[in-house]
Amino acid sequence: MMDLEPRGIDAWVGVGPRYPWGGLYGGQIVAQALKAAANTVDPRFRPQSLHAYFIRRGDHTQPIRFEVDRVRDGGSFVTRAVVARQSMGAILNMSASFQVAEAGVEVQAATLPEGVPTAAEIPSEGWSTIFDRRIAPPAVRGRVDGWLQVRAPIGEDPVLQACALAYLSDDLPMDAVAALHPDRLSGEDFHRRYYSASLDHSVWFHRQFDAAAWHAQWFTCHGLMGARGLSSGYVFTPDGTHVATVTQEVLFRQVAPPPG
């Protein structure tokens, strides 16, 4: 999936499988856009953050063209803008920042909540052959705790590791927003009554990690407003090291009942 094919100057083409709900998975498009941006960056620079807007639902039957704009090349930071396109137009717009590794003060304030079961204590709820997910029983309304890992080894390439985490990071934020919604009954009934979509998505990469090992993701919904909900979360290694922060805004729009 990450072997993008070059198509002209600073443009690459990728493909994706059909997912259970039909269409493409937003995390896949974000990960491929990050890889396309990294293809234009000196290897000394590592992914620092990304900020993406989902514009249209992707079509799994069509290739995706990633066009990269080299916004700025600095001494310690590099900035790129990426537009992902299909025949219907742009489906994603993303900016990404890369930084040379720098020494500095290390202080961690975020901590993994106490009492979260380990991955071995939770049954698998995987919906993809690419990664496994294990979601803890709800502890607080509007919060989702889970463990995720990519099923195959990735190697030590920091760009591919960041792409793998970007792929995984789009899975739980919507669950946290849905968990706070007052109209949620059973999951199946709720998702029949409401149309949902990811609107925008951001990831900050703090420390190195191995996406093929289990890591905890903890997301909290901060409120619902105007058919939108905002969730933010932290990504931890099993020993509690904070490796990334993720935010996402989600649309939950009530579906009109059929006439008659």
C-alpha positions in Angstrom: 0.0 0.0 0.0 2.9 2.4 0.7 4.7 1.6 -2.5 3.5 4.7 -4.4 4.2 4.9 -8.1 5.8 8.1 -9.3 3.8 10.1 -11.9 5.7 13.2 -13.0 7.3 15.9 -10.9 6.4 15.5 -7.2 3.3 13.4 -7.9 2.6 9.8 -6.9 -0.2 7.3 -7.4 -1.5 4.8 -4.8 -4.4 2.4 -4.5 -6.3 0.9 -1.6 -8.6 -2.0 -0.9 -12.4 -1.9 -0.4 -13.2 -1.7 3.3 -16.1 -3.3 5.0 -18.3 -0.1 4.8 -17.4 0.4 1.2 -15.0 3.0 -0.2 -11.7 3.9 1.3 -10.5 4.3 4.9 -9.3 7.9 5.8 -6.3 6.6 7.7 -5.0 5.0 4.5 -5.3 8.2 2.5 -3.5 10.2 5.3 -0.7 7.6 5.5 -0.2 7.6 1.7 -0.2 11.4 1.6 2.4 11.5 4.4 4.5 9.0 2.4 4.2 11.1 -0.8 5.3 14.2 1.1 8.3 12.3 2.7 9.4 11.3 -0.8 10.3 14.9 -1.4 12.2 15.4 1.9 15.8 14.7 2.8 16.0 11.5 5.0 17.6 13.6 7.8 14.1 15.0 8.5 11.5 13.0 10.3 7.7 13.5 10.4 6.8 16.0 13.1 3.1 16.6 12.5 0.3 16.5 9.9 -3.0 18.3 9.5 -5.5 16.9 7.1 -9.0 17.7 5.8 -11.2 15.0 4.4 -13.0 16.6 1.4 -14.8 13.7 -0.4 -15.3 10.0 0.2 -12.7 8.0 -1.6 -13.5 5.4 -4.3 -11.6 2.1 -3.9 -12.1 1.3 -7.6 -9.9 4.3 -8.7 -6.3 5.1 -8.1 -5.4 8.1 -5.9 -3.0 10.8 -7.2 -1.0 12.6 -4.5 0.4 16.0 -5.6 3.1 17.5 -3.4 3.9 21.2 -3.0 7.4 21.9 -1.6 6.2 24.8 0.6 9.5 25.4 2.5 12.9 23.8 3.0 14.5 25.1 6.2 17.6 24.2 8.1 15.7 22.3 10.9 12.1 22.1 9.5 10.6 21.2 6.2 7.0 21.9 5.2 4.9 20.1 2.5 1.3 20.4 1.2 -0.4 17.4 -0.4 -3.6 17.1 -2.3 -5.0 13.7 -3.0 -7.2 13.5 -6.1 -9.5 11.1 -7.9 -11.7 11.6 -10.9 -14.4 13.4 -8.9 -11.8 15.9 -7.6 -9.8 16.4 -4.4 -10.6 13.9 -1.7 -8.0 15.1 0.9 -5.9 18.2 1.6 -3.0 17.8 4.0 0.0 19.8 5.3 2.9 18.0 6.9 6.0 19.2 8.8 9.3 17.3 9.1 12.1 18.1 11.6 15.7 17.2 12.0 16.3 15.3 15.3 17.3 17.8 18.0 18.4 17.4 21.6 16.3 19.1 24.2 14.6 18.8 27.5 12.4 15.7 27.9 9.3 16.2 30.1 6.2 14.0 29.8 2.9 15.3 31.3 0.4 12.9 29.6 -0.1 9.6 31.4 -1.9 6.4 30.5 -5.1 6.1 32.6 -5.0 3.7 35.5 -6.9 0.5 35.3 -6.8 0.1 31.5 -6.6 -3.7 30.7 -3.6 -4.9 28.8 -4.0 -6.1 25.2 -3.8 -9.7 26.3 -6.8 -9.2 28.5 -9.1 -7.9 25.7 -10.6 -9.9 22.8 -9.7 -8.8 19.2 -12.2 -6.7 17.3 -10.2 -6.4 14.1 -12.0 -5.3 10.9 -8.9 -5.2 8.8 -6.2 -7.7 7.8 -3.6 -4.9 8.1 -3.9 -4.3 11.9 -5.4 -5.7 15.1 -7.5 -3.7 17.5 -8.6 -4.5 21.1 -11.1 -2.1 22.7 -11.4 -2.0 26.5 -14.9 -2.0 28.1 -16.2 1.6 28.5 -14.8 3.2 31.7 -16.0 6.8 31.2 -18.8 8.0 28.9 -17.3 9.7 25.9 -13.9 8.0 26.3 -12.5 5.0 24.4 -9.4 3.0 25.4 -7.9 0.5 23.1 -4.7 -1.3 21.9 -3.7 -1.4 18.3 -0.8 -2.9 16.3 0.1 -3.4 12.7 0.1 -7.1 11.9 3.4 -7.3 9.9 6.8 -6.0 10.9 7.7 -2.6 9.3 11.4 -2.2 10.0 13.3 0.8 11.4 12.4 3.4 8.7 11.0 6.3 10.8 8.8 7.5 7.8 7.1 4.1 7.4 6.6 3.9 11.2 5.0 7.3 11.1 2.8 6.3 8.2 1.7 3.2 10.0 0.7 5.2 13.1 -1.1 7.7 10.9 -3.0 4.8 9.4 -4.0 3.5 12.8 -4.8 6.9 14.2 -8.1 7.3 12.3 -9.7 4.3 13.9 -10.8 5.3 17.4 -11.5 9.0 17.4 -15.0 8.5 15.8 -15.8 5.9 18.5 -15.1 8.4 21.2 -17.5 11.0 19.7 -20.2 8.3 19.2 -19.8 7.2 22.8 -20.9 10.7 24.0 -23.9 11.0 21.7 -27.1 11.0 23.7 -29.0 9.2 20.9 -26.7 6.2 20.9 -28.6 3.0 21.5 -27.1 -0.2 20.1 -24.2 0.5 17.8 -26.0 -1.0 14.8 -29.2 1.1 15.3 -27.3 4.3 16.0 -25.2 4.0 12.8 -28.4 3.3 10.8 -29.9 6.5 12.1 -26.9 8.7 11.7 -24.5 9.4 8.9 -20.9 9.8 10.1 -17.7 11.1 8.5 -14.3 12.3 9.6 -13.9 16.0 8.8 -10.4 16.8 9.8 -7.5 15.0 11.4 -4.2 16.0 13.0 -1.3 13.9 14.4 1.8 15.1 16.3 4.7 12.6 16.4 6.6 13.1 19.7 9.0 10.0 20.0 10.1 7.0 18.0 8.0 3.8 18.3 7.3 0.5 16.7 3.8 0.3 15.2 4.1 -3.4 14.9 4.1 -3.7 18.7 1.0 -3.1 20.8 0.4 0.5 21.8 -2.4 2.1 23.7 -4.7 4.8 22.3 -6.9 6.8 24.7 -9.5 9.1 23.1 -11.9 11.5 24.8 -14.7 13.5 23.1 -14.8 17.1 24.3 -18.3 17.9 23.1 -21.0 17.8 20.4 -22.0 21.0 18.6 -23.6 21.7 15.2 -23.7 18.0 14.2 -20.0 17.8 14.9 -17.9 16.3 17.7 -14.3 16.8 18.7 -12.1 14.1 20.1 -8.5 14.1 21.1 -6.3 11.3 22.2 -2.8 10.1 23.2 -0.8 7.2 22.0 1.4 5.3 24.5 3.8 2.4 24.4 3.0 -0.4 27.0 5.5 1.1 29.4 3.6 4.4 29.3 5.8 6.5 27.0 3.8 9.1 25.2 4.7 8.8 21.5 2.0 10.8 19.7 -1.1 13.0 20.1 -4.1 12.9 17.8 -7.2 15.1 17.3 -10.2 14.7 15.0 -13.5 16.4 14.3 -16.3 14.1 13.3 -19.7 14.7 11.6 -22.8 12.9 13.0 -25.8 13.9 10.9 -29.2 12.4 11.5 -30.6 10.5 8.5 -34.0 11.6 7.4 -36.6 8.7 7.9 -38.0 7.2 4.7 -41.3 8.9 3.5 -44.5 7.2 4.6 
